[in-house]
């Protein structure tokens, strides 16, 4: 065995893609995705950037 066998899932490439920031098309800032819970207990994912 000359070298290390390459796995089918390249963990380094996946983590690198995750670290890239998605930018807002309106303001150009980084978009943060958070889970918002309403008063009734319903959960939903919300994107935060230029929204106040």
Backbone torsions as a table, in degrees:
resi	resn	phi	psi	omega
1	UNK	NA	109.5	-177.9
2	UNK	-80.0	-38.0	-176.4
3	UNK	-136.3	175.1	-179.6
4	UNK	-78.6	136.4	179.1
5	UNK	-69.2	137.3	-178.8
6	UNK	-85.0	132.8	179.7
7	UNK	-79.5	161.0	-179.4
8	UNK	-70.1	-33.4	178.0
9	UNK	-102.4	114.1	-178.5
10	UNK	-84.9	98.6	-174.5
11	UNK	-64.0	-38.1	-179.5
12	UNK	-64.6	-40.5	179.5
13	UNK	-68.3	-37.6	179.1
14	UNK	-67.5	-41.6	179.6
15	UNK	-69.7	-32.5	176.8
16	UNK	-67.4	-38.2	178.1
17	UNK	-68.8	-34.3	178.8
18	UNK	-69.2	-33.0	-176.2
19	UNK	-75.1	-18.0	177.6
20	UNK	-67.1	131.2	-177.1
21	UNK	-82.5	133.8	173.1
22	UNK	-85.8	129.7	-175.8
23	UNK	-105.3	145.9	179.8
24	UNK	-70.2	139.3	179.4
25	UNK	-76.1	-17.4	-179.0
26	UNK	-90.9	-52.5	-173.9
27	UNK	-106.3	-17.5	178.7
28	UNK	85.8	1.5	179.0
29	UNK	-83.3	165.5	178.0
30	UNK	-68.9	137.2	-179.7
31	UNK	-93.4	122.8	176.4
32	UNK	-101.6	134.8	178.1
33	UNK	-106.7	123.5	-178.8
34	UNK	-128.1	157.9	176.3
35	UNK	-95.3	122.9	179.6
36	UNK	-105.5	135.8	178.5
37	UNK	-113.3	123.6	-179.8
38	UNK	-78.7	174.8	-178.9
39	UNK	-67.1	-22.6	178.2
40	UNK	-85.2	-6.4	178.2
41	UNK	97.2	3.3	180.0
42	UNK	-78.7	132.6	-179.1
43	UNK	-99.6	142.1	173.9
44	UNK	-150.6	153.2	179.1
45	UNK	-88.6	133.0	-178.3
46	UNK	-125.5	139.2	176.8
47	UNK	-98.4	128.7	180.0
48	UNK	-113.3	130.4	170.4
49	UNK	-154.2	-87.9	-178.1
50	UNK	-91.7	-2.3	179.2
51	UNK	-78.4	131.3	-178.7
52	UNK	-111.8	NA	NA
